[in-house]
């Protein structure tokens, strides 16, 4: 049995969300697997976090894991790799609130 969306969370995303974050909001609402303790503010943050992870992962995919660090540094691990890992850890923490 799917969890019911808490009544404090509107089905329509807030206007201040980017188009991509609004799409995530709509996905989450459509799945209707939101933990009862979640609220609209938490969902908004989760949507923005998801968008940032997707954008950073796409950048890393396009540019590769190793990039040119300049004359002094040479080839280095892409700085976005750390961001993807950190964002992914946050998504794993928050995911159960919206994928119950």
N, C-alpha and C positions, 0 to 999 in steps of 0.2 A: 504494500500500500504506500503510495507516494505521500510525502509530507505536504500539507497545505501551505501555501504562501502566507506568511504572516500578514495580517491586514494592514500593518503599518507600511508595507512595501507596495507602492503603486505599480500597476502593470505597465504604465507608460514611463519611460526614462525621463529624468529631469532634462530640461532644455540646455543646461550648462555642460552636459556631457558631449564629448566629441562624437562624430558620427560612428566611429569604430567602437567606442565605449558603449554607445547606445545600442549597437548591434549585440554586444555581449550581454547587456541588460536584458534585451529581448530574448536572447537564447536562454538565459537563466530562468526567466519568468516562464517561458514556454515549456521548459523541462519540468517545472513545478516540483523541484526536489530540494527546497530551501529549508534549512534547519529553523525551528521556531525561535531560536535566540537571535537570529539575524535581523538586521534592520536596514532601512533604506540607505543610511550613511555607509554602513559596512558594504552593502552591495555596490554602491557608487565607487568606493575605494577598490573593491575587487575588480570591477570593470576596467578602471584606469590601469590597475596593476597588470591585468591580462593584456591590454593593448600595449603597454610598455614592453612586456615580455615578448610579445609577437614581433614588435618593431625591432627590438634588439636582436632577437634570434634571426630575423630576416637579414639584418645588417651583417651579422656574423657569418651567415650562410653565403651572402653575396661576396664578402671581402676575404673570407677564409680565416682560419684560426691563427695563422701566423701572418703578421704584417711587417712592413718596413718601419723600423723605429728611428730611421735617420742615420747619418754617417757615424755618429758616436755609438749608437746602440745596435745597429744592424737589425736582423730579424728578431721580432719579439712576439710573444703571445698577445693576440688582440685584446685590448682592454675590455672590449664588450663581453668577452668570455666570463669574466668575473661578474659582470652585471647580469648576464643570463642565468648564471648559477644562483646568485642572490635572489633575483626575481622569482626563479623557479622554486626556491626554498619557501619564499613567502606564499606563492600560489599553493604549494603543497599544504601549508599551514591553514590557509583560508579556504581551500577547495572543499573540505567537508561541510562547510556552512552552506554551500550552494550546489552540492552534488550528493545530497543525502540519499 
